[in-house]
């Protein structure tokens, strides 16, 4: 199929798109709610594993596969989401994904053994893999440029909030109800979302039916699977280094082969033309690094407070909620700040502040005033929320409409890898901190491994700013200028 024959879907409602209001699009709110439900399910069962293990008659460690199966299904299927949306229409695919996710949630709660539960988690992952990227694509295509910042800000908060709220929400439901309700609660929410999806998401008629790229799908699937499993192995307490490095090497080589195939194929599963857009290319590189460190922070903070400082789980969770508060408080200020400073200046300055907010965590101690700790975490939440939203908006600000589907698929795949790498980076940073502390004779300092780990994460975050500095001075002005009107 020639490039000219591949056209974006045509909407039957060009003047009545839900994204054309003056406030936040109802469709963006719907998709963000679905995102939150999907992201939350990736983390919420972590604190429920002991109760689930007792119910199934196995050890809690044996249930790690429940989390892994879900994440691996996402990793394999997300690269195919763009083709599926183009082939069957975003509204149809998003609604079907919601239905699959909702029904599998019901059967997760009804599972009698580990085998049934893992099978349902895999099916749930199929729904989640289609739900997130296809939902984002529907919003991107229906949102005018002057509303893009608000729409992206709405879509990004679930990725920031869910990792923080997941463990305490899971613990609360498990303690005061039962672990089954973690999944049952999705049923009415999912049913409502399906009804709203058919009302709010405009129908698109595909104008081209590109053949499915089986070779590209297999190579991308193998690559993502090897990278996700390898990264997860590196983050575990006991690591089989040989297996982990073999998987990561295999994933890296397969990814390289996949990129070559996608670049040269006549009808690739994912077109790489969007990488020619400088702002998208930069946000895929420097933005990937930043999204990785964002994913590391929610993993490291509770560990530092509980293992390093000796706080109980509840107290630790209350402190980490300050990050969540910062994330929410920044949302109303996101658009005015981008309007005032522009993307490049804001992302450079706020990126350095984000790195500094992580470095400050290295100076917290068990005796630090609790108010100071909360303020520092709140500040970190503000900075990271601003950076995440700014990068996510700029990524799509200058991408042509014809390349939006492929750009969205690349972005979603990168986001999934960054989430896995974030936990690995956090774990490796803590272990590096242990080695440095041992060699420097600092093991008597409370939480020293975590302190040094946060210093490493802060340095990595600062490196991401170097790539952001390569943006053109007017990068994203078409969006920020229109947002001023």
HELIX and SHEET records of a PDB file:
HELIX    1   1 UNK A    3  UNK A    5  5                                   3    
HELIX    2   2 UNK A   26  UNK A   43  1                                  18    
HELIX    3   3 UNK A   44  UNK A   46  5                                   3    
HELIX    4   4 UNK A   49  UNK A   56  1                                   8    
HELIX    5   5 UNK A   60  UNK A   63  5                                   4    
HELIX    6   6 UNK A   64  UNK A   78  1                                  15    
HELIX    7   7 UNK A   81  UNK A   88  1                                   8    
HELIX    8   8 UNK A   90  UNK A  109  1                                  20    
HELIX    9   9 UNK A  114  UNK A  142  1                                  29    
HELIX   10  10 UNK A  145  UNK A  147  5                                   3    
HELIX   11  11 UNK A  148  UNK A  176  1                                  29    
HELIX   12  12 UNK A  181  UNK A  200  1                                  20    
HELIX   13  13 UNK A  214  UNK A  235  1                                  22    
HELIX   14  14 UNK A  241  UNK A  264  1                                  24    
HELIX   15  15 UNK A  273  UNK A  276  5                                   4    
HELIX   16  16 UNK A  278  UNK A  303  1                                  26    
HELIX   17  17 UNK A  304  UNK A  308  3                                   5    
HELIX   18  18 UNK A  313  UNK A  341  1                                  29    
HELIX   19  19 UNK A  343  UNK A  361  1                                  19    
HELIX   20  20 UNK A  370  UNK A  397  1                                  28    
HELIX   21  21 UNK A  401  UNK A  403  5                                   3    
HELIX   22  22 UNK A  404  UNK A  440  1                                  37    
HELIX   23  23 UNK A  448  UNK A  468  1                                  21    
HELIX   24  24 UNK A  477  UNK A  484  1                                   8    
SHEET    1   A 2 UNK A  10  UNK A  11  0                                        
SHEET    2   A 2 UNK A 204  UNK A 205 -1                                        
END                                                                             
